[in-house]
Structure formats: C-alpha cells, structure tokens
Amino acid sequence: MAASFWLLTAVSANASEKQFYDVHYKARLDPESGLADVEILLKGDTLPSTLTLHIDPERHINFDGNENLTIEEDEAIWKPESKTAKIQYQFVIDEKKASGSYDSRITPKWAILRTDKMIPPIATRAPKTLYSRATLEVDGPKGKDWSAQAPYSKNALGQFKLKDPGRRLVRPKGWMIAGKIGSRQDIIDGTDTVIAAPLGKDIRRQDTLAFLSWTLPELKKVFTDFPDQLLVVMARDPMWRGGLSGTRSLYMHADRPLISGNRTSSMLHELVHVATGIHGDEESDWIVEGLAEYYSLQILLRTRGISEHRYQQSLKKLAKWGQESPNLLVKRSSGPTTARAVIVLKQLDEAIQEASKGESSLDDVVKALAKKRGEVTLEKLRKLSNEAAGTELNVLNRDFLTGKKKP
C-alpha cells in the first residue's frame, strides 16, 4: 500500500514537471527578391501535435512542409509526426503605407522589419507541461557580410536567444535591423540599450543615447517593469516619417526631433507604449495614446527637460487643439483626440491626488495597467483610478468623455 502511494506520488510529480523542446527560427534576407526565406525547425522527444500559424496570405507565401502542412486561407496548419520537424516559407518584406513610405523595407544594403510580422502568431495543441526553448538566426544575402540587431541577447553561435515569459511557444517579437549597420550601446539604469541605423546615413545615434540616459531612468520609476533590453531602430526615407513601438523595441524616423516644438517627445511617446504594452478596445484608443503623450510631457518636466512654464504652455495648446474632438470614445485616436485625452488624464491625475491627499496619483494607475498589459477599457481605467483615489471620481463620466456634459 505504501509502495503504491509513493509510486503514484512520483508519477504525479513527473507529470507536472516542465518538458522542453527546441524551436529554431532561421531567416535569410534576400534584397534581390525582396523576400525572407524562413525556416522553422522543431526538435524534441515530445512536440506539439498541431501548430496553427495565423498568416497573412499576401506576405507569407510558398509554404513547404510535405504532407504534414495544410494551408487554409489565413491559416497554415502543421502536424509534426517525428522528433524532428521542419517547415519553410517565404515572407514578403516590403510593406508600404498609404502615404507611400514603408514600415518594413529591404534594400541592397539593409533591411528593417518586425520579426513578429515575419514569424506570425502561432497557436499550439500540446500538453500544458510542454514548453519551448527558442532561438532566431538571421542571415544576409549570400556573399554579403551583414549583421543584425534585435531586442535579444545572443548565444555563442551568434543566434538570438528568444524569451517571452509565460508563453509556452516562444517566437521572435519586436523590431529588427540587418545589413551594413552602425550602432551605439550602453546600459541605462539596468536596461541594455542599443541605437541602430543603416551605415552611411546622417543619424544621431549618440545624441539619442544621451537623451535616453537622462530620461529613461525617470520613465522607469513609473514603469517599474520596463524591459531589460531595448532596441531603437532609426532610418531615413523611404521609411515612415514617424515612430512605431514594438516588443522591447521601437522604430523612429531619423528626422523626428527628440523634443518637438510643442514640447512633447515622439521618442518618449513610443517608449511609454513599449513600457505599458496595452491596446484599447473599440472606444479606448484615447487612453493608450493619451497616456503616451501625457507621460512624454511629464517625463520631460520631471527631468527638467522643460520648465513648468513651458509645460503649462503645452497643456494650453493641447487643450485648444482638443476642442476639435469633443468625443473621445472613438476607435482610433486622431491628433485632436489625443490632445483632449492628455487634458482629461491631467484632470484625472489631479483628482486622484486631491482625493488621496497626495498619497496616490495617476502613476499608480499606469503601473497597474503596465503590469496587466493587454487590453485596456474605460471600465478598467475607472476601476483602477477609483481604487487609487479611495473614492469614486467623476472625471471619467461617459457623458463628459463624449462631450455631452462638462465635468
């Protein structure tokens, strides 16, 4: 009886232990074809029974996985049958926006793209105890000495060691730059920070690194779970003339000023997106964009990048611009919508501080949002704000946010 009990206990313990298999992603970038030749290789005693890749049929093309792969519109369904399994496909790198500029581009000298676009979301059917160990290998065109930067450290073979805590199947995420590139790197308040851009371009890598060395530590006081690695990719035309955030990374056009004429900062705006990792529902994009813009101003104020006088001037200009957007509860936050959102969030910050007698502020709310990440809603923001204030606030009244009533 006792022996049977201990045997059952041992079996149960083994059943709950994590098992691992290896995933190796490999991409060869080819400027002539404009394609990345992608390979996904699995190795392990136990593999997922099914992997479903949620593909873009216009960009993920020419799949090859023998009889174990089925393509159904926007899904590639893969059923590995041995301890080693592999599929291959090609990824169309260039992606042009309506403006005619690119947010993904390959040239004879460099490539800039999102790795989580190249490797699409993948759902797996596997035991709950089965986890992956993942690496990414990036090669340039044959005969060309290309290097690559992504927001990951490298192993002894020069492959990126991927990480995504909590995910059983890890895939690469965030921005990547490859080719003939130049970079500046430093450890800023514990974050391994890299500024990278194509060689031969007039790009202020060192200026940007210096700007982050003074602002990032203050940002991390608010967003305490800020990643320990950060890649900032910069480029000139024909890349998009703005900024775009990604996982542990962001892209910024080289012509964007570090501090703009209205005293906000596109760089800090995108860094807040990196820090929070939130997205809005159908009516809450104003929260996401408003927080990024509000804290771009706040961080500059707190680090004395701008004076209190200049800060108040900026708020007045935003308040005037925001009058063009009385209704905040829209799907996409335009410039006037974001401007009004900043003013509402400023009022919310003041209301929390007043109700809590200075013990709490909007900082406590955004810290909670950044810890949870994922989707943010008006209800979630209202709940966290009321908790921080210790009472119910009226700043987030729906009639006020839609412009039907004044606060």
C-alpha positions as CSV (number, residue, x, y, z in Angstrom):
1,M,0.0,0.0,0.0
2,A,2.8,2.4,1.0
3,A,4.8,1.5,-2.1
4,S,1.8,2.1,-4.3
5,F,1.3,5.5,-2.7
6,W,4.9,6.6,-3.3
7,L,4.8,5.3,-6.9
8,L,1.6,7.3,-7.5
9,T,3.2,10.4,-6.0
10,A,6.3,10.1,-8.1
11,V,4.2,9.7,-11.3
12,S,2.1,12.7,-10.4
13,A,5.2,14.8,-9.7
14,N,6.8,13.8,-13.1
15,A,3.6,14.6,-14.9
16,S,3.6,18.1,-13.5
17,E,7.3,18.8,-14.4
18,K,8.0,21.0,-17.4
19,Q,9.2,19.3,-20.6
20,F,11.1,21.2,-23.2
21,Y,11.6,21.0,-27.0
22,D,13.7,23.3,-29.2
23,V,12.4,25.7,-31.8
24,H,14.9,27.3,-34.2
25,Y,13.7,30.1,-36.5
26,K,16.0,30.9,-39.4
27,A,15.6,33.8,-41.8
28,R,17.8,34.5,-44.9
29,L,17.1,38.0,-46.2
30,D,17.4,38.5,-50.0
31,P,17.3,42.0,-51.4
32,E,17.0,40.8,-55.0
33,S,13.7,39.0,-54.5
34,G,12.6,41.2,-51.6
35,L,11.9,38.0,-49.6
36,A,13.0,36.4,-46.4
37,D,13.4,32.6,-46.7
38,V,12.1,31.4,-43.4
39,E,12.5,28.0,-41.7
40,I,11.0,26.8,-38.5
41,L,12.7,23.7,-37.1
42,L,11.4,21.7,-34.1
43,K,13.4,19.1,-32.1
44,G,12.4,17.1,-29.0
45,D,11.2,13.9,-27.6
46,T,7.7,15.4,-27.4
47,L,6.5,18.0,-29.8
48,P,3.1,19.8,-30.1
49,S,0.6,17.7,-32.0
50,T,-0.6,20.7,-34.0
51,L,0.8,24.2,-34.7
52,T,-1.5,26.7,-36.4
53,L,0.2,29.7,-38.0
54,H,-2.1,32.7,-38.4
55,I,-0.7,34.0,-41.6
56,D,-1.1,37.0,-44.0
57,P,-1.7,35.2,-47.3
58,E,-0.2,38.2,-49.2
59,R,3.0,38.2,-47.2
60,H,3.5,34.6,-46.1
61,I,3.8,32.6,-49.3
62,N,5.3,29.4,-50.9
63,F,4.9,27.1,-47.9
64,D,6.7,23.7,-47.9
65,G,6.1,21.2,-45.2
66,N,5.5,18.0,-47.1
67,E,2.3,16.1,-46.3
68,N,2.2,17.5,-42.7
69,L,1.2,21.0,-43.6
70,T,-2.2,22.3,-44.8
71,I,-3.0,25.8,-45.9
72,E,-6.5,27.1,-45.3
73,E,-6.9,30.8,-46.3
74,D,-5.2,32.7,-43.4
75,E,-4.0,29.6,-41.5
76,A,-1.2,27.2,-42.0
77,I,-1.9,24.0,-40.0
78,W,1.2,21.9,-39.2
79,K,1.1,18.5,-37.6
80,P,4.6,17.2,-36.8
81,E,5.0,13.5,-36.8
82,S,8.5,12.8,-35.5
83,K,11.1,14.1,-33.1
84,T,12.4,16.5,-35.7
85,A,10.1,18.5,-37.9
86,K,10.6,21.5,-40.3
87,I,8.5,23.8,-42.5
88,Q,9.7,26.5,-44.8
89,Y,8.0,29.6,-46.4
90,Q,8.9,33.0,-47.8
91,F,8.0,36.3,-46.3
92,V,7.4,39.5,-48.4
93,I,9.4,42.1,-46.5
94,D,8.4,45.4,-48.1
95,E,5.2,46.9,-46.7
96,K,4.1,50.3,-48.0
97,K,1.7,52.6,-46.1
98,A,-0.9,54.7,-47.8
99,S,1.5,57.7,-47.6
100,G,3.9,55.9,-49.9
101,S,6.5,55.4,-47.2
102,Y,7.4,52.0,-45.7
103,D,7.1,50.5,-42.3
104,S,9.0,47.4,-43.5
105,R,11.7,47.6,-46.1
106,I,14.7,45.7,-47.6
107,T,17.4,47.4,-49.8
108,P,20.7,46.1,-51.2
109,K,22.4,47.4,-48.0
110,W,19.9,47.0,-45.2
111,A,16.6,45.6,-44.0
112,I,14.2,46.9,-41.3
113,L,11.2,44.9,-40.3
114,R,9.1,43.5,-37.4
115,T,10.1,39.9,-36.5
116,D,6.5,39.2,-35.2
117,K,5.3,40.0,-38.7
118,M,7.8,37.7,-40.3
119,I,7.0,34.9,-37.8
120,P,3.2,35.1,-37.4
121,P,1.2,34.3,-34.3
122,I,1.3,30.5,-33.7
123,A,-1.3,28.5,-31.6
124,T,-0.3,25.1,-30.4
125,R,-2.1,21.9,-29.3
126,A,0.3,20.4,-26.7
127,P,0.4,19.1,-23.1
128,K,0.3,22.0,-20.6
129,T,3.7,21.0,-19.3
130,L,5.4,21.3,-22.7
131,Y,7.4,24.4,-23.3
132,S,9.8,25.6,-26.0
133,R,13.4,26.9,-25.9
134,A,13.7,29.2,-28.9
135,T,16.5,30.8,-31.0
136,L,16.5,33.0,-34.1
137,E,19.2,33.0,-36.7
138,V,19.3,35.8,-39.3
139,D,21.5,35.6,-42.4
140,G,22.0,38.3,-45.1
141,P,22.3,37.7,-48.8
142,K,25.0,35.1,-49.8
143,G,28.4,36.6,-50.1
144,K,27.5,39.7,-48.1
145,D,28.8,40.5,-44.6
146,W,25.6,41.5,-42.9
147,S,25.0,41.9,-39.2
148,A,21.7,42.0,-37.3
149,Q,20.2,43.6,-34.2
150,A,17.1,42.5,-32.4
151,P,16.0,43.1,-28.8
152,Y,17.5,39.9,-27.5
153,S,21.0,38.7,-26.4
154,K,23.0,36.3,-28.5
155,N,24.4,32.8,-27.8
156,A,27.9,31.6,-28.7
157,L,26.7,30.9,-32.2
158,G,25.5,34.4,-32.8
159,Q,21.8,33.4,-32.6
160,F,19.3,35.4,-30.7
161,K,18.1,33.7,-27.6
162,L,14.4,34.4,-27.5
163,K,12.3,34.9,-24.4
164,D,8.7,35.6,-23.7
165,P,7.8,34.7,-20.1
166,G,4.5,32.9,-19.7
167,R,4.4,31.7,-23.3
168,R,4.7,28.0,-23.9
169,L,5.7,28.6,-27.6
170,V,8.2,31.4,-27.9
171,R,8.5,33.3,-31.1
172,P,10.5,36.4,-32.0
173,K,8.8,39.8,-31.4
174,G,9.8,43.4,-31.9
175,W,11.8,45.4,-34.4
176,M,14.9,44.1,-36.2
177,I,17.5,45.8,-38.4
178,A,20.1,43.9,-40.5
179,G,22.7,44.7,-43.1
180,K,25.5,47.2,-43.1
181,I,24.5,49.0,-39.9
182,G,26.1,51.1,-37.2
183,S,25.1,51.2,-33.5
184,R,25.7,52.8,-30.1
185,Q,25.1,50.8,-27.0
186,D,25.0,51.4,-23.2
187,I,23.5,50.1,-20.1
188,I,21.0,52.7,-18.9
189,D,19.6,52.1,-15.4
190,G,19.9,48.4,-15.9
191,T,18.4,48.4,-19.5
192,D,20.8,47.2,-22.2
193,T,20.0,50.0,-24.8
194,V,21.0,49.9,-28.5
195,I,20.5,52.6,-31.1
196,A,21.0,51.1,-34.5
197,A,20.7,52.5,-38.1
198,P,22.0,51.9,-41.6
199,L,25.6,52.9,-42.1
200,G,26.4,56.0,-44.2
201,K,23.4,57.9,-43.0
202,D,23.4,61.2,-41.0
203,I,21.7,59.7,-38.0
204,R,22.3,60.9,-34.4
205,R,22.8,57.7,-32.6
206,Q,24.9,59.2,-29.8
207,D,22.5,62.1,-29.3
208,T,19.7,59.7,-28.9
209,L,21.6,57.5,-26.5
210,A,22.4,60.6,-24.4
211,F,18.7,61.7,-24.4
212,L,17.7,58.2,-23.1
213,S,20.4,58.2,-20.5
214,W,18.7,61.3,-18.9
215,T,15.1,60.4,-19.5
216,L,14.8,56.6,-19.3
217,P,15.7,56.3,-15.6
218,E,12.8,58.7,-14.7
219,L,10.5,56.7,-17.0
220,K,11.4,53.5,-15.2
221,K,10.4,55.0,-11.9
222,V,6.8,55.0,-13.2
223,F,7.0,51.8,-15.3
224,T,9.0,49.6,-13.0
225,D,8.6,46.5,-15.2
226,F,10.3,48.2,-18.2
227,P,12.3,45.6,-20.2
228,D,15.9,44.9,-19.5
229,Q,16.7,45.2,-23.2
230,L,15.7,48.0,-25.6
231,L,16.4,48.4,-29.4
232,V,15.8,51.7,-31.1
233,V,15.9,51.4,-34.9
234,M,16.3,54.6,-36.9
235,A,16.3,55.3,-40.6
236,R,15.6,58.0,-43.1
237,D,13.4,58.0,-46.2
238,P,11.7,55.9,-47.7
239,M,10.9,54.6,-44.2
240,W,7.8,56.0,-42.5
241,R,8.3,59.5,-41.1
242,G,7.1,58.8,-37.6
243,G,7.5,56.3,-34.7
244,L,6.2,52.8,-34.1
245,S,6.6,50.8,-31.0
246,G,7.2,47.0,-30.7
247,T,8.1,44.5,-28.0
248,R,11.3,45.8,-26.2
249,S,11.9,48.0,-29.3
250,L,10.8,50.9,-31.4
251,Y,11.3,52.4,-34.8
252,M,11.8,56.2,-35.2
253,H,12.4,58.2,-38.4
254,A,15.8,60.0,-38.1
255,D,14.2,63.4,-38.9
256,R,11.9,63.3,-35.8
257,P,13.2,65.7,-33.1
258,L,13.9,64.3,-29.7
259,I,11.8,67.1,-28.3
260,S,9.3,68.7,-30.7
261,G,8.3,72.4,-30.9
262,N,5.2,71.7,-28.7
263,R,7.5,70.2,-26.0
264,T,6.3,66.7,-26.4
265,S,8.6,63.9,-27.5
266,S,7.9,61.2,-30.1
267,M,10.7,59.1,-28.6
268,L,9.3,59.2,-25.1
269,H,5.7,58.7,-26.5
270,E,6.8,55.4,-28.1
271,L,8.8,54.4,-25.1
272,V,5.6,54.6,-23.0
273,H,4.0,52.3,-25.5
274,V,6.9,49.9,-25.0
275,A,6.6,50.2,-21.3
276,T,2.8,49.6,-21.0
277,G,2.2,47.0,-23.7
278,I,-1.5,48.0,-23.7
279,H,-4.0,48.4,-26.5
280,G,-7.6,49.8,-26.4
281,D,-10.9,48.2,-27.2
282,E,-13.3,49.8,-29.7
283,E,-13.6,53.0,-27.7
284,S,-10.4,53.2,-25.6
285,D,-7.6,54.1,-28.0
286,W,-7.6,57.6,-26.5
287,I,-6.4,56.0,-23.2
288,V,-3.4,54.3,-24.9
289,E,-2.4,57.4,-26.9
290,G,-3.3,59.9,-24.3
291,L,-1.1,58.2,-21.6
292,A,1.8,58.0,-24.0
293,E,1.5,61.7,-24.8
294,Y,0.9,62.8,-21.2
295,Y,3.9,61.0,-19.9
296,S,6.1,62.2,-22.7
297,L,5.4,65.7,-21.2
298,Q,5.6,64.5,-17.6
299,I,9.0,62.8,-18.0
300,L,10.4,66.0,-19.7
301,L,9.0,68.1,-16.8
302,R,10.3,65.7,-14.1
303,T,13.8,65.6,-15.6
304,R,13.9,69.4,-16.2
305,G,13.9,68.9,-19.9
306,I,11.2,71.6,-20.0
307,S,10.3,74.2,-17.3
308,E,6.9,74.4,-15.5
309,H,6.2,77.4,-17.6
310,R,6.8,75.6,-20.9
311,Y,4.8,72.6,-19.6
312,Q,1.8,74.8,-18.9
313,Q,2.1,76.4,-22.3
314,S,2.0,72.9,-23.9
315,L,-1.1,72.0,-21.9
316,K,-2.9,75.2,-23.1
317,K,-2.1,74.4,-26.7
318,L,-3.3,70.8,-26.3
319,A,-6.5,72.0,-24.7
320,K,-7.2,74.3,-27.6
321,W,-6.5,71.6,-30.2
322,G,-8.5,69.1,-28.2
323,Q,-11.7,71.2,-28.7
324,E,-11.8,69.8,-32.2
325,S,-12.5,66.4,-30.7
326,P,-15.3,66.5,-28.1
327,N,-15.9,62.8,-28.3
328,L,-13.0,60.6,-27.0
329,L,-14.8,57.3,-27.3
330,V,-13.8,56.5,-30.9
331,K,-12.0,53.6,-32.5
332,R,-8.8,55.5,-33.5
333,S,-7.3,58.4,-31.6
334,S,-6.5,61.2,-34.0
335,G,-4.3,64.2,-33.1
336,P,-7.1,66.3,-31.6
337,T,-8.5,63.3,-29.8
338,T,-5.1,62.5,-28.2
339,A,-4.7,66.2,-27.3
340,R,-8.0,66.2,-25.4
341,A,-7.1,62.9,-23.8
342,V,-4.0,64.5,-22.3
343,I,-6.1,67.2,-20.7
344,V,-8.6,64.6,-19.3
345,L,-5.7,62.5,-17.9
346,K,-4.2,65.6,-16.4
347,Q,-7.6,66.3,-14.7
348,L,-7.7,62.6,-13.6
349,D,-4.2,62.8,-12.1
350,E,-5.2,66.0,-10.1
351,A,-8.4,64.4,-8.9
352,I,-6.6,61.2,-7.7
353,Q,-4.0,63.3,-5.8
354,E,-6.6,65.5,-4.2
355,A,-8.9,62.7,-3.1
356,S,-6.0,60.6,-1.7
357,K,-4.4,63.7,-0.1
358,G,-1.3,63.2,-2.2
359,E,-0.7,59.6,-1.4
360,S,-1.6,58.3,-4.9
361,S,-1.5,59.7,-8.4
362,L,-2.0,58.6,-12.0
363,D,1.4,56.9,-11.7
364,D,-0.2,54.2,-9.6
365,V,-2.9,53.6,-12.2
366,V,-0.5,53.3,-15.1
367,K,1.8,51.0,-13.1
368,A,-1.2,48.7,-12.6
369,L,-2.1,48.8,-16.3
370,A,1.5,48.1,-17.3
371,K,1.7,45.1,-15.0
372,K,-1.5,43.6,-16.5
373,R,-0.7,44.7,-20.1
374,G,-3.1,43.6,-22.8
375,E,-6.4,45.3,-23.5
376,V,-7.4,48.4,-21.6
377,T,-11.0,49.6,-21.3
378,L,-12.8,52.6,-19.9
379,E,-14.1,50.4,-17.1
380,K,-10.7,49.2,-16.2
381,L,-9.2,52.7,-16.1
382,R,-12.2,53.9,-14.0
383,K,-11.8,51.0,-11.5
384,L,-8.1,51.5,-11.1
385,S,-8.5,55.3,-10.7
386,N,-11.2,54.9,-8.1
387,E,-9.0,52.5,-6.2
388,A,-6.1,54.9,-6.2
389,A,-8.3,57.8,-5.2
390,G,-10.1,55.8,-2.5
391,T,-13.4,57.2,-3.7
392,E,-15.5,57.4,-6.9
393,L,-14.4,60.1,-9.3
394,N,-16.5,61.8,-12.0
395,V,-13.7,62.7,-14.4
396,L,-14.3,59.5,-16.4
397,N,-18.1,60.1,-16.7
398,R,-19.2,58.8,-20.1
399,D,-21.2,61.9,-20.9
400,F,-18.2,64.1,-20.2
401,L,-15.9,62.0,-22.3
402,T,-18.4,62.1,-25.3
403,G,-18.7,65.9,-24.9
404,K,-22.4,65.8,-23.8
405,K,-21.7,67.3,-20.5
406,K,-19.0,69.4,-18.8
407,P,-17.2,67.8,-15.8
